[in-house]
Amino acid sequence: MSVFKKLGGGLLVLGCAGLFGCASQGSESALQQANSSFQSVKDDSNVLRNAPRDVIRAGESLARADRLSNYWGSGADVRHYAYLSQRYSEIAREHSNEAMNQERLAKLELERQRLQLALREAKLLSVQQQGKWLEEQIVSLATTETDRGLVMTLGDVLFDTGEADLKSSANRTVLKLVQFLQLNPKRVVRIEGYTDSTGARQDNLQLSRARAQAVADVLIDLGIDEKRIQVEGYGDEYPVEANASERGRAKNRRVEIVFSDEKGRLGAAR
């Protein structure tokens, strides 16, 4: 055999080894990505509850890719099943998010129906008795008289941490507010949202306005004209207590309802 033939054969072997090494690295990377995606959905109880079949398919495809990785020359098949596994994991996550959003919307709709039912039942009271009782209730809740007008404070307990959706524990207060505004059609309100100093300033501004808007949306949903409602978000500005303690921060996480006078004149905004 000539020197050139030997040299050519050696280069061919090295070339094949190099190609196999690249293919092996590509397969290993695909396997790692698929495994990471699968572990993420497998360890998420919400995904397991809402999309179990997709999680099972992701696991089966990953297991097959893993088995094939032990055979020489099966790189394309490994990458194929790794891709299938990763896609099933993504589909599982998408299906889970969709199911959770539907559950949330169903819960909000149920709360809205309960509020409307309670409001209809409350209207059975005589207007005179209702008006007097509501006047007393609103005054007892809105104990702060400021240059902006009479102010009612809705505390942090009415919202989950970092969330803008009203909890069901807010229903009583909201119903009183709706009825009061129905019996006093000339009055308007300004709904102001506030947060503590935790978090970025822009995030706090967005959260404070979202919480104020959540209260406004419930009032509108229950029949109050949106023209009678102003919404403002002030973030961590205007704290009522120092943010140095949890108690102080809890006090600062609030929504304030500012009432106009009987003629609809509302005090100036901050």
N, C-alpha and C positions, 0 to 999 in steps of 0.2 A: 504494500500500500504506500502511495507517495505521501510526502510530507503535507502537500496541499490538501489531499483527501482527509488526512487525519485532522488537520486544522479546521477544514470545513465541517467535519462531523462534530468537533468540539464546540464550534460556534453555534451549530444547530441545537445541540443539547443546552447550551447556555441560554440561547434565545427562548427555547421552550420553557426552561425553568423561570426565566424572567417573566414571560407571559403568564405562567401559572401563578407566580408570586403576585402579580398585579391583580389577576382574577380573584386570587384567594383573599387579598386585602379588600377588594371591593365587596366580596361576599361577607367577609367578617364585619365590615362597616354597616352593611345592610342589616345583618343579623343583630348587631348592637342597637341600631335605631329601632328596629322592630321590637326587640326585647324591652327597650326603655318605654316605648309607647304602650306595650301590653301590660307591663308592670303598673303603669300609671292608671289605666282603666280597671285593672284587676283589683287594685287596692282602694278604689273609690266605691264606697257603698252605694252611692246614688246611681252610678253607672251600672253596677251589678244588679240593682233593683229594676232599673228602667230598660236596660238593653242586654239581658243575659245571653241571648243567642249570638249577638255580635261579638261579645267577649269570648264566648266559647269558640267561635270561628277564628278569631284572632289567635287564640291559644293553639288551636289545631294546626293552623298554617305555620305558626312559629315553630311548633314541634317538628313538623315535616321539614321545614327549612334547616333546622338544627341537625336532623338525621342525615339529610343530604350533604351537609357540609363535611361529613366524614369520608365522602367518596371523591376520588380524584376526577376532575373534569366535569363536576356537576355545578360549577359556579353560577351558570345562567339559571339553573333550576332553583338554587339557593336564593338568589336575588329575587326571582319571581315569587316564591312563597313568602319571603321576607316582606316583599312589597304588599302582598295580599294581607299578611298579618297586620302590617302597619295601617293599611287602609281600613280593615275591619275595626281596628282600635279607634281610628278617627271617626268612623261611622257610629260606633258605640257611643262615643262622646257626644256627637251631634244629636243622636236619638235621645240620649239622656237629658241634654240641655233643653231640647224641644219638649220633652215630657214634663220637666220641672217648670218650664215657663207656662205650660198648659195648666199644671196644678196651681201655680201662683195666680193665674188669671181666674181660674175657677173659684179659688178662695176669696179673691177680691170681689167677684160677682156675688158670691154668697153673702159676704159682709154687706155689700150694697143693698141686696134684697132684704136683709135683716133690718138694716137702718130704715129702709122705706116702710117696712111693715110696722116697725116701732113708731115711726112718725105718723102713720095713718091711725094707729091705735091712740096715740097721744092727742090727736085732733078730736077725739070723742069728748074730751073735757070741754066745758063751756069756755068760750073765748075770754070771758071776764075772769074766771078762776085761773085759767091758763096764763093770761097776761100778768096778773098780779103775782102768781107763783114764779113765773119766769123772770119778772123784773127783780124779784128778791134773789133768785138764784144767780142771775148774771151779776148783780151788784156784789153778792157774796164771793163770787169767783173773781171778778175784776175789782180787786181791792185797791189797785194803784191808780191814783189820780195824778196825771202829769200834764205838762203843757201841750202834749200831743193829744190828750183826751183820756177817757177811761180805758184802762189796759187790763186785759185778761191774759194770764200766762199759762201756756200749755207746756208742762215739764218734759224732761228728757225721757221719762218712763213711757211715754206714748209712742216712742220710736225704738226700733232695734238699733244697736250700735252701728253707725255708718250707713244706715238705711233711711229712706225717705218715706216708706209706706207706713201709714198710721196703723197702730195696733188696735185690736178690738176694744181694749180698755179705754180708748178715746171716745167710744160711741156716745156715752151719756153726755159728756161735755159738748160734743158736736151737735147732738140733738137739741140740747138747750139753746145753743147758739142759733141753729136753724129756725127753731120756733120763735125765738126772740126777734130775729130779723123778719120773719113772716108777719109778726104782729106789729112791727115797726117799719113799714115799707119805705120810709124816708131815710132811715139810717143807713149808712155805709160803713164799711170796715177796711182797715189796712192790716194785712197779715204779714208779720215780719219774722224772718227766720234768723237764728243765731247759733253759733257753735262755740266750743271751747277753743283754746289755742293749739291743740294737738293737730298735727298734720300741716300740709302746705296751705298757704293763704288762698290760692285759687281754688283748691279742692274744698276748703271750708266755705268759700263763697257759693260754690255750686251746690254743696250739700244744704246750706242754710236756705237757699232759694227753693231747692227741690222740696224741702220739708214744708216750707210756707205754701208752695204750690199744691202739695198733697192735701193740705187742709182746705185750700180754696177749691180744689177739684171736688172734694166731698160735698162742700156747701152747694156748688153749682149742680152736682149730680142730684142733690136733694131739693132742687127747685129755686135756689137763690140766683137772681140775675147776676151774671158775671160783671155787669157794669157797676154793681154795687161793691165790688171787691178789688182792692189793690194788693199787689204782692211785691214784697221786697226781701232781699237776702243780704245780710250784713256780715256774714262769716263770723270771725272772732272779735269783731269790733263791739264796743259798748258792753263789756262784761259787767255783770251785777256783783260778782265776787272775784277774788284773785284766783288765777288758774293754778296756784301752787299746790292745791290739795284736790283729791278726788271729789270731795263735797263741793268745792268751789267750781270745778269743771262741770259737774253735773248741773249745778245751778245755771251755768252759762249756756248749756245746751238746751235751748228752749225755742218756742214759737210764741210770739206775742200778738194778741188780737187788739187792735186799737179801734175804739168805737167813735163814730161821729156823734154830734149832738142830735137832738130830735128833728132838726131842720136839715140834716145831712151835711153839716159843715164839719169837715175833718181837719184836725190839727196838722201842722206842717210835718213832713217827713224829716227824718234825721239828716 
